[in-house]
Amino acid sequence: MAAYLQWRRFVFFDRETVKEPPGPDGAGGKPFALPPGIAVCDSGRGSLVFGDMEGQIWFLPRSLQLSSFQAYKLRVTHLYQLKQHSILVSVGEDEEGINPLVSQREVKVWNLEKRDGGNPLCTRIFPAIPGNKPTVVSCLTVHENLNFMAIGFADGSVVLTKGDITRDRHSKTQILHEGSYPITGLAFRQSGKTTHLFVVTTENIQSYMLSAKDYPHLELDTHGCGLRCSSLSDPSQDLQFIVAGNECVYLYQPDERGPCFAFEGQKLIVHWYRGYLIIVSKDRKTSPKSEFAGNEAQNSDKQVLNIYDLCNKFIAYSSIFDDIVDVLAEWGSLYVLTRDGKIHVLQEKDTQTKLEMLFRKNLFEMAINLAKSHHLDSDGLSEIFRQYGDHLYNKGNHDGAIQQYIRTIGKLEPSYVIRKFLDAQRIHNLTAYLQTLHLQSLANADHTTLLLNCYTKLKDSSKLEEFIKTSESEVRFDVETAIKVLRQAGYYSHAVYLAEKHAHHEWYLKIQLEDIKNYQEALRYIGKLPFDQAESNMKRYGKILMHHVPNETTELLKILCTDYRPSGDNEGPGTLEGKKVRFAPSDSCRSRANSEEFIPVFANNSRELKAFLEHMTEVQADSPQGVYDTLLELRLQNWAHEQDEQVKEKLRNEALTLLKSGRFKTVFDKALVLCQMHNFKDGVLYLYEQGKLFQQIMHYHMQNEQYKKVIEVCELYGDQEACLWEQALGYFARKEEDCKEYIAAVLKHIENKNLMPPLLVVQTLAHNSTATLSVIKDYLVNKLQKQSRQIEQDEQRIQKYREETTRIRQEIEELKASPKIFQKTKCSICTSALELPSVHFLCGHSFHQHCFESYSESDSECPTCMPENRKVMDMIRAQEQKRDLHDQFQHQLKCSNDGFSVVADYFGRGVFNKLTLITDVPSGKAAATIEAGLQRELLIHTKRST
């Protein structure tokens, strides 16, 4: 039970008297007056509704323009205006009854949207009487779905109408409740599909379940209330039924009694409005009245209207009125009707004004509750929390202040609070705030740093471990920042735990290697990482690991570069609880790194590097070229520095075997430089040979004055590179010592293969003082004899060509000067005797005209000579096309042993002549082009003769 005497009182409503609207002349301002004789009233659908003692129903809209219609002949006793429908239900008297104390009363249902002669349409009329017993209607209620209507009577009866209450045919009326105490209040409660009816008398309270068969009921209490002293709350109070007795106000659920409030005084009217309980009670200074007739007050009575906020437990408004008729709610305000016909309006202040009133009195808790009940947004609530926190902070209540500031998280800038609690004495409050900030996932890196510093300064290891050991799905801080702070503070084990748990591999390795110096553990950790991360970390930390644990690091690199798989089944290092940490296998089940990229890791570890490279070349033949180059360099270094002849020979064979492995055939520049640097003769010569650098091989032997080797090189590779013999001849010619034997051998090959002109040979040997004429005597004699034979052959060929040319010229002259007699008697195609018409050609062939037309492809060519002529023409065209092949000419001239013959050949092709070639001759111009035809015949005959 809550005593209202402890409740604070506020003025959250503004009171005004409703005044008449201004007239046409602008005059107005007088209090608005209702018609006299108002007995009952209600509100809804934008109007205040009144019933008077003369049977009229009045409507007062917001414009204050009164209208009425005659509903009953005598008086109106009850009104009920539905809030969701334009339906008005009234109870009144149309005629006096047989019993002078009980008049005949009727229930009428009005449809306010339809009209009948200017008045609302009455859709239903039925007598208000339970059975045949004459009694007085005490109260009335209608369900908003128009399917239920309940009427209470003074004799304790309740009549329930079920069905469409607006029509007689679609509804059924029955007596729901009978008792010996007057019915003082009725209310329907709808919860989902369940409908309850609360029935209150002067002595008890019951609830009926109308959605069940036979309407089961339950007695909730054994005391009741007076007329108009009950109401139904809204969903903010869970639709509880409110019953106001003289001592207390009770709240009821359909199956039990709820809370109780000790509001003393004789209650006259009870209403519920927007979360407020409105109670009109008799002023204590006046004499008491009967419970049942609580509304029949004398004009001199004073009444108190209190507006209670049951949720926040304060009185929102309290005022004294003269003889209140009723309190109505419409247009967002409360309207208080008094017996003198005046209407007083109570307008609720806005939320911000109410909050400012509470702030001025430092009632922050109440302001918070009020804001929540008014559904103030989070920004508004946060501002209240901030002001409340500031108030407590200024009073020195830092613990209370930090609790309010915590409630502002997400709205108030954290720096506003943090600045207030940076003092070392308030570090506990700051820690609590920062913890909550992280729990709500609103902390940034700076907040994490500050919180961890607080833990470390407080030396609160338990809190620190609790903070960092949250499950991965609940991490509410920047992990990397936490690792940095813990490392800086010396909490290496905690930092390593975080780094491993959240897969910050770089930080884990950095702490293990730089702070803890646990190289074995770091190496084992890398072996559990996915391939990409293991590769990058070995590149970064490989040198450090190689320096401290060379053997283990080399083994890991071998695996990483061949067939790497994360060792996820091993126990994870660096954990605080010794728990196992497993990494998922790499996306590619088998991966391998580029072994060449890890060669720098082995700086100052040549023994391990040699073992690594040899392993890679054995298991992975397609290793990068850099691996083979580096391995060759290591073997050559060992060979060069070795003093033991047997070991040196073994190393020589190893280096040579590596060179012959096939990896240096195409890319051997670096290998050649290495062999030259270490003076590895066998390797140099082998690489020269592989690269077809025959001149370098010969020059190498020349530098070492190995004459026989020079001759051997020329014999081996002279066919591939003919200039070797020329260079050999020049080399021996420059030697002042006796080299006749070698010069003779070179000259023999030059002579056999015609590699040099004799004049050039003589000029080359002229510089050698030891080379006498006898050295080249045989060479010159043989050369002159060959040239003599060649001259004879050329002269014979020239004579033949001259004779052929003379013959052809004679034929041409005869064709020009002498007539041509055609004596052929047979056709050259069908071999039959010639008959006119016939076709004759200068070549001597004759044809029947029909044979010529059938077999000839051109009118100007002889079908018999045409194939041979075309061969000659094709040769001429080919020569014509090849005349401009300068690159080909230069290449042949350069590569040929006899350049003069190449030039002569191109002269013969007409490369240096301008030749105009005319082929097809039009038939109409045969006479004009006879010269061209003769030239063509000449070419043809020339070809035949050749």
SVG drawing of the C-alpha trace seen along z (x, -y; Angstrom):
<svg xmlns="http://www.w3.org/2000/svg" viewBox="-50 -45 162 82">
<polyline fill="none" stroke="black" stroke-width="0.4" points="0.0,0.0 1.4,-3.4 0.5,-6.4 -0.2,-9.5 0.9,-11.8 4.5,-11.2 3.8,-12.0 5.1,-15.3 2.6,-17.8 3.3,-19.6 1.4,-21.9 1.7,-20.1 -1.6,-21.3 -2.7,-24.9 -6.3,-25.8 -8.5,-28.1 -12.1,-28.8 -13.6,-28.2 -14.9,-31.4 -17.3,-32.2 -15.9,-32.7 -15.7,-36.4 -18.7,-37.7 -18.8,-39.6 -18.0,-42.8 -15.0,-41.1 -16.6,-41.2 -16.3,-38.1 -14.3,-36.8 -17.3,-36.0 -17.3,-32.5 -19.1,-30.0 -22.3,-28.7 -24.0,-25.4 -27.8,-25.2 -29.4,-24.6 -30.5,-21.3 -27.5,-19.2 -27.8,-15.8 -25.3,-13.5 -22.4,-14.0 -19.8,-12.1 -17.3,-12.9 -15.9,-11.4 -15.7,-11.7 -14.7,-15.4 -17.6,-16.6 -18.7,-16.9 -22.2,-15.3 -24.7,-16.4 -28.1,-15.2 -30.5,-17.5 -33.6,-17.0 -35.9,-17.9 -34.9,-15.0 -32.6,-16.8 -29.1,-15.7 -26.6,-18.5 -23.4,-18.5 -20.6,-20.9 -17.9,-20.8 -14.5,-22.5 -16.0,-25.6 -18.3,-25.9 -21.4,-26.0 -24.1,-24.2 -26.6,-21.9 -29.3,-19.6 -32.2,-17.3 -35.1,-15.9 -34.2,-12.4 -36.8,-11.7 -40.0,-13.4 -39.0,-13.6 -35.3,-13.4 -32.0,-11.8 -30.4,-9.8 -27.3,-8.1 -25.1,-8.7 -22.3,-6.6 -20.3,-7.9 -18.1,-5.3 -14.6,-6.5 -14.1,-4.5 -17.6,-4.7 -20.1,-7.5 -22.5,-5.6 -24.2,-7.2 -26.1,-5.1 -28.5,-6.8 -31.0,-5.9 -33.9,-8.2 -37.6,-8.5 -40.3,-9.0 -43.4,-8.6 -44.3,-8.2 -44.6,-4.5 -47.3,-2.8 -45.1,-3.1 -44.7,-6.8 -41.2,-6.2 -40.0,-4.3 -40.7,-5.9 -40.6,-3.9 -37.0,-4.1 -35.7,-3.1 -32.3,-2.5 -31.8,-4.2 -28.9,-3.7 -28.1,-6.7 -26.1,-6.7 -24.6,-10.2 -23.4,-9.9 -27.0,-9.3 -29.8,-11.7 -33.6,-11.3 -35.4,-14.6 -32.4,-16.6 -31.7,-14.5 -29.4,-11.6 -30.9,-8.3 -32.1,-6.1 -31.3,-2.6 -32.6,-0.7 -34.9,-1.2 -35.6,1.3 -36.8,1.0 -34.3,0.7 -35.6,3.2 -34.3,6.5 -37.2,8.9 -40.4,7.6 -39.0,6.0 -39.3,2.2 -36.0,0.7 -33.6,-2.2 -30.7,-2.1 -27.5,-2.9 -24.8,-2.6 -24.1,-1.7 -21.1,-0.6 -20.6,0.5 -17.8,2.5 -15.9,0.7 -16.5,3.6 -20.3,3.0 -20.9,6.6 -21.5,6.2 -23.5,3.7 -24.0,4.0 -26.6,2.1 -26.5,2.1 -29.5,1.6 -30.1,0.4 -31.6,3.8 -28.2,5.5 -29.1,6.8 -26.9,6.6 -28.4,7.0 -26.0,8.1 -26.7,7.5 -24.6,9.7 -24.4,9.2 -24.9,6.1 -26.1,3.6 -27.4,1.3 -30.0,3.8 -32.7,5.8 -32.5,8.8 -28.8,9.4 -28.5,9.3 -29.5,11.2 -30.3,9.8 -30.0,11.7 -29.6,11.1 -25.9,11.7 -25.8,10.9 -28.3,10.7 -27.6,9.5 -28.9,7.5 -26.5,4.6 -26.9,1.8 -24.6,1.9 -22.2,-1.1 -19.8,-0.4 -19.3,1.6 -16.3,1.9 -15.3,4.2 -11.6,5.4 -10.4,6.8 -7.1,8.7 -6.4,10.4 -9.4,12.5 -10.5,12.7 -13.3,10.3 -14.0,9.7 -16.7,7.6 -16.0,6.0 -19.0,5.6 -18.8,3.5 -21.5,3.0 -21.4,1.1 -20.2,4.3 -18.2,6.5 -16.3,6.7 -16.7,9.5 -15.3,10.3 -17.1,12.3 -15.3,14.0 -17.6,13.3 -15.5,15.1 -16.2,18.5 -19.3,20.6 -21.7,19.9 -19.8,16.8 -17.8,18.0 -17.2,15.3 -14.9,14.7 -15.3,12.5 -12.3,10.3 -13.1,8.4 -15.7,8.0 -16.0,4.3 -17.1,2.0 -17.5,-1.7 -20.1,-4.4 -21.4,-5.5 -18.9,-6.8 -16.0,-5.7 -14.6,-3.1 -12.8,-3.2 -10.6,-1.1 -6.9,-2.1 -5.1,-2.2 -2.3,0.3 0.3,-1.7 -1.3,-0.2 -2.1,3.1 -5.8,2.4 -6.5,2.7 -9.9,2.0 -9.7,-0.8 -12.1,-1.0 -11.9,-4.0 -13.2,-3.5 -13.2,-6.1 -10.0,-4.7 -8.0,-3.3 -7.9,-2.9 -7.6,0.7 -6.5,2.0 -7.7,5.3 -6.8,7.8 -9.6,10.2 -8.4,12.9 -6.7,11.1 -6.3,7.9 -3.4,5.7 -1.7,2.8 -3.4,0.6 -3.0,-3.2 -4.0,-4.9 -5.9,-7.9 -8.2,-9.0 -11.4,-11.0 -14.9,-10.4 -14.5,-9.7 -17.1,-11.2 -15.8,-10.8 -13.0,-8.6 -11.6,-8.7 -8.4,-7.6 -6.7,-10.0 -3.4,-9.3 -1.7,-7.5 -3.2,-9.7 -5.7,-8.7 -8.3,-11.6 -10.2,-11.6 -12.8,-14.1 -13.3,-13.8 -15.2,-15.8 -13.3,-18.4 -12.6,-17.3 -14.0,-20.5 -17.5,-19.6 -19.9,-17.1 -19.9,-13.5 -22.5,-12.1 -23.8,-8.6 -21.7,-6.5 -24.4,-5.6 -25.6,-9.2 -22.1,-10.6 -22.9,-12.8 -25.8,-14.7 -23.9,-17.5 -25.2,-20.8 -24.2,-24.0 -22.2,-25.1 -20.0,-22.0 -16.3,-22.3 -14.7,-19.4 -11.0,-18.6 -9.8,-17.3 -6.5,-15.4 -4.5,-14.1 -2.3,-11.2 0.7,-9.7 0.6,-6.1 3.8,-5.1 6.0,-7.9 4.1,-8.3 3.4,-12.1 0.4,-14.3 0.5,-16.1 -2.2,-18.6 -4.6,-19.4 -7.3,-22.1 -10.6,-22.9 -13.8,-23.3 -17.4,-24.2 -19.7,-21.2 -18.2,-19.3 -20.7,-17.6 -18.2,-15.5 -14.7,-15.5 -14.4,-14.9 -11.4,-14.2 -11.4,-15.5 -9.1,-17.4 -6.1,-16.5 -7.3,-18.3 -9.5,-17.7 -12.8,-19.6 -14.3,-20.0 -18.0,-20.8 -19.4,-22.5 -23.0,-22.8 -23.1,-26.6 -22.7,-25.7 -19.1,-26.7 -16.4,-24.6 -12.9,-24.6 -10.1,-23.3 -7.0,-21.6 -4.2,-21.7 -1.2,-19.5 2.2,-21.2 4.7,-19.9 7.3,-17.4 10.2,-19.8 8.4,-22.3 7.6,-19.6 11.2,-18.4 12.6,-21.9 10.3,-22.3 11.8,-19.0 15.3,-20.2 14.8,-23.4 14.0,-21.3 16.9,-18.8 14.4,-16.0 16.4,-14.1 15.2,-10.6 11.6,-11.7 12.5,-13.5 14.1,-10.3 11.0,-8.3 8.7,-10.9 10.8,-11.1 10.6,-7.3 6.9,-7.2 6.5,-9.9 8.6,-7.8 11.2,-10.6 13.9,-9.7 17.3,-8.5 18.9,-11.9 16.5,-13.6 17.1,-10.9 20.9,-11.2 20.7,-14.9 18.8,-14.2 21.4,-11.6 24.1,-14.1 22.5,-16.9 21.9,-14.4 25.5,-13.2 26.8,-16.8 24.6,-17.5 25.9,-14.5 29.5,-15.3 29.2,-18.8 27.9,-17.4 31.0,-15.1 29.0,-11.9 31.4,-10.6 30.1,-7.0 26.6,-8.1 27.7,-10.5 29.6,-7.9 26.6,-5.6 24.6,-8.4 27.4,-9.1 27.4,-5.4 23.8,-5.8 24.8,-8.5 27.1,-6.2 26.4,-6.3 25.1,-9.8 27.4,-11.9 31.0,-12.3 33.2,-10.1 35.8,-12.7 33.4,-14.9 33.3,-12.3 36.9,-11.1 38.2,-14.6 36.3,-14.7 37.8,-11.5 41.4,-11.7 42.5,-12.3 44.3,-9.3 41.8,-9.2 39.0,-8.6 40.6,-6.0 38.1,-3.4 35.2,-5.4 37.0,-6.0 37.7,-2.2 34.0,-1.5 33.0,-3.9 35.6,-2.6 34.5,1.0 30.9,0.2 32.1,-1.8 33.8,1.4 30.9,3.6 28.7,1.6 31.4,1.8 31.7,-2.0 35.3,-2.3 38.1,-3.4 41.8,-2.7 42.4,-5.6 39.8,-4.3 41.3,-0.8 44.7,-2.3 43.3,-4.3 41.4,-1.3 44.4,1.0 46.6,-1.7 44.0,-1.9 44.3,1.9 48.0,1.8 48.2,-1.1 45.8,0.6 47.7,3.8 44.4,5.6 45.5,8.7 42.2,10.5 40.2,7.7 42.8,7.5 42.6,11.2 38.8,11.0 38.9,8.2 41.1,9.8 39.7,13.3 36.3,12.5 35.1,14.9 35.9,13.9 32.3,13.0 32.2,10.6 35.4,8.7 34.6,5.0 38.0,3.4 40.7,2.8 42.9,5.9 46.0,4.4 45.9,1.4 45.5,3.7 48.5,5.7 50.6,2.5 49.7,1.3 50.2,4.6 53.6,5.0 54.6,1.5 53.5,2.2 55.5,5.4 52.6,7.8 54.1,10.0 52.2,13.1 48.9,11.3 50.0,9.6 51.1,12.9 47.8,14.4 45.8,11.7 48.0,11.9 47.7,15.6 44.0,15.7 43.0,13.1 45.6,14.2 47.8,11.1 50.7,13.2 53.1,10.2 52.7,9.0 53.0,12.5 56.3,13.1 57.6,9.6 57.0,10.1 58.4,13.6 61.5,12.6 62.2,9.1 60.9,9.3 60.7,12.9 63.6,14.1 61.9,17.5 63.1,18.3 62.1,22.0 58.5,21.1 58.4,18.4 59.6,20.8 57.1,23.5 54.3,20.9 55.3,19.9 55.1,23.6 51.4,23.6 50.4,20.6 48.7,20.7 51.0,20.7 50.9,17.0 51.4,15.8 54.2,18.3 56.0,17.2 55.8,13.5 56.9,14.0 59.9,16.1 61.0,13.4 60.7,10.9 62.2,12.8 64.2,15.4 67.6,13.8 67.0,13.6 65.8,17.2 68.7,18.3 71.2,16.6 69.8,18.3 68.3,21.6 69.9,22.3 69.2,26.0 65.5,25.7 65.0,22.7 66.7,24.4 64.4,27.4 61.3,25.2 62.4,23.4 62.9,26.7 59.3,27.6 58.0,24.2 59.6,24.3 58.6,27.8 55.4,29.2 54.1,27.0 51.2,27.9 50.4,26.0 51.1,28.1 47.7,27.3 47.6,30.2 50.4,29.0 49.9,27.2 49.8,23.4 52.6,21.5 52.4,18.6 49.0,19.3 48.1,18.3 46.0,21.4 48.1,23.9 45.2,24.5 45.6,25.7 45.3,23.3 44.7,24.7 44.9,22.9 42.8,23.9 44.7,25.5 45.7,23.2 43.2,22.5 45.5,24.5 46.2,27.9 49.7,27.9 51.7,24.7 55.3,23.9 57.3,20.7 59.9,19.4 63.2,20.7 65.2,18.0 63.5,15.3 64.9,16.9 68.6,16.9 69.2,13.6 68.0,15.2 71.2,17.3 73.6,14.4 76.7,15.6 75.3,19.1 76.9,20.6 76.9,24.2 73.1,24.1 72.6,22.2 74.5,25.0 72.4,27.7 69.2,25.8 70.1,25.2 71.2,28.8 68.0,30.0 66.0,27.8 67.8,28.9 67.3,32.5 63.6,32.5 62.5,29.7 64.2,29.8 62.3,26.7 63.7,24.5 64.4,20.8 67.6,20.1 68.9,18.1 69.0,21.2 71.3,22.9 73.4,19.8 73.9,19.4 74.7,23.1 77.3,22.9 78.9,19.9 79.1,21.7 80.7,24.8 83.2,22.7 84.2,20.8 84.8,24.1 86.8,25.4 88.9,22.3 89.8,22.3 90.3,26.0 94.0,27.1 93.5,30.9 93.9,32.1 91.5,35.0 88.8,32.9 89.4,30.2 88.9,32.7 85.7,33.9 84.5,30.3 85.5,29.7 83.4,32.6 80.4,31.3 80.6,27.9 81.0,29.3 78.1,31.7 75.9,28.8 76.9,26.9 75.9,29.9 72.6,30.4 70.9,28.5 69.9,25.4 72.6,23.2 71.9,23.8 69.8,20.7 70.8,18.5 74.5,18.8 75.8,15.2 76.0,15.2 77.5,18.8 80.1,17.7 81.1,14.7 81.3,16.9 83.6,19.4 85.8,16.6 86.0,15.0 87.2,18.3 89.3,19.2 87.4,22.4 88.7,23.3 86.5,26.4 83.4,24.5 84.3,21.5 85.0,23.8 81.8,25.8 79.7,22.6 81.3,21.2 80.5,24.4 76.9,24.4 76.5,20.9 78.0,21.5 80.7,18.9 83.3,20.7 85.4,17.6 85.7,17.1 86.8,20.8 89.5,20.2 90.5,16.9 90.8,18.6 93.3,21.1 95.0,18.3 95.6,16.5 97.1,19.7 99.1,20.2 97.7,23.7 98.3,24.0 97.0,27.5 93.8,26.6 93.3,23.6 93.5,26.0 91.1,28.5 88.6,25.7 88.7,24.7 88.2,28.3 85.3,28.9 83.4,25.7 84.8,24.3 81.7,25.7 79.4,23.7 81.5,20.5 83.9,20.2 85.6,17.1 87.4,19.2 90.0,20.3 90.6,16.7 91.1,15.7 93.4,18.7 95.5,17.7 95.7,14.1 96.7,15.4 99.5,17.6 100.6,14.9 101.2,12.5 103.5,15.0 107.2,14.5 108.1,18.0 108.0,20.8 104.4,21.8 104.7,23.1 103.1,26.4 100.0,24.8 99.9,22.2 100.0,25.0 97.1,26.8 95.0,23.7 95.8,22.9 94.8,26.4 91.3,25.9 91.0,22.4 91.8,23.8 89.5,26.7 86.6,24.6 87.5,21.5 87.2,19.4 89.5,16.5 90.7,14.8 94.4,15.6 95.3,11.9 94.0,11.6 95.9,14.7 99.1,13.2 98.5,9.9 97.8,11.7 101.0,13.7 103.1,10.8 103.3,9.6 105.0,12.8 108.8,12.7 109.1,16.4 106.6,17.3 108.5,17.7 107.1,18.2 107.5,21.9 104.8,21.9 102.2,20.7 103.7,22.0 101.5,25.0 98.4,23.0 99.0,20.4 99.8,22.9 96.6,24.9 94.6,21.7 96.0,20.4 95.3,23.7 91.7,23.7 91.2,20.2 92.7,21.1 90.2,24.0 87.4,21.7 88.4,19.1 88.4,21.7 84.9,22.9 83.7,19.3 85.1,18.5 83.4,21.6 80.1,20.6 80.5,17.0 81.1,18.2 78.0,20.4 75.9,17.5 77.3,15.2 76.4,17.7 72.9,18.2 72.4,14.4 73.5,14.0 71.0,16.6 68.2,15.0 69.0,11.6 69.0,12.9 65.5,14.4 64.3,11.1 65.6,9.3 64.0,11.7 60.7,11.2 61.1,7.5 62.2,7.3 61.0,10.5 57.5,11.8 56.5,14.9 55.3,17.8 52.9,20.2 53.3,23.6 51.6,25.7 49.1,28.1 47.8,29.6 46.2,28.1 48.6,28.1 45.8,29.2 43.7,31.8 46.4,32.7 43.7,32.6 44.2,30.8 43.9,27.1 40.7,25.5 39.7,21.9 39.1,20.1 42.4,20.7 44.7,18.9 48.5,18.7 51.2,17.5 54.7,16.2 56.0,19.1 55.0,21.3 51.9,23.0 48.6,23.0 45.1,23.9 41.6,24.3 39.6,21.3 37.2,23.5 40.0,25.5 41.8,22.3 38.6,20.8 38.0,24.1 41.5,24.5 42.9,21.0 42.8,19.0 43.9,15.8 43.3,14.4 46.9,13.2 48.8,16.3 49.6,19.6 48.0,22.4 51.0,24.7 53.7,22.2 51.7,20.8 52.8,23.2 56.5,22.6 56.0,18.9 54.3,18.7 57.2,20.4 59.6,17.8 57.2,14.9 57.0,16.3 60.8,16.3 60.9,12.7 58.3,11.7 60.2,13.5 63.4,11.6 61.4,8.4 60.1,9.1 63.5,10.0 65.1,6.9 64.2,4.9 65.2,7.6 68.1,5.5 68.3,7.3 68.5,10.7 71.2,9.4 73.2,8.0 72.8,11.2 74.0,13.5 76.8,11.1 78.0,11.2 77.7,15.0 79.0,16.2 82.5,17.3 82.5,15.7 81.0,12.3 81.7,11.6 79.5,14.5 76.6,13.1 76.9,9.7 77.1,11.2 74.0,13.3 72.0,10.3 73.3,8.4 71.9,11.3 68.6,11.0 68.4,7.4 68.5,6.0 70.5,3.0 68.4,2.5 65.1,0.8 63.0,3.5 59.6,2.6 57.5,5.8 54.4,5.7 52.3,8.9 48.7,9.1 48.3,7.0 44.9,5.7 43.7,7.1 43.1,3.7 46.7,2.5 48.7,5.5 50.5,3.4 51.5,0.7 52.9,3.2 54.8,5.5 58.1,4.4 56.9,5.5 55.8,8.9 59.2,9.4 61.0,8.6 58.8,11.2 59.6,13.8 63.2,13.0 63.0,13.7 61.1,16.9 63.6,18.2 66.4,17.2 64.8,19.3 64.4,22.3 68.0,22.1 69.1,22.0"/>
</svg>
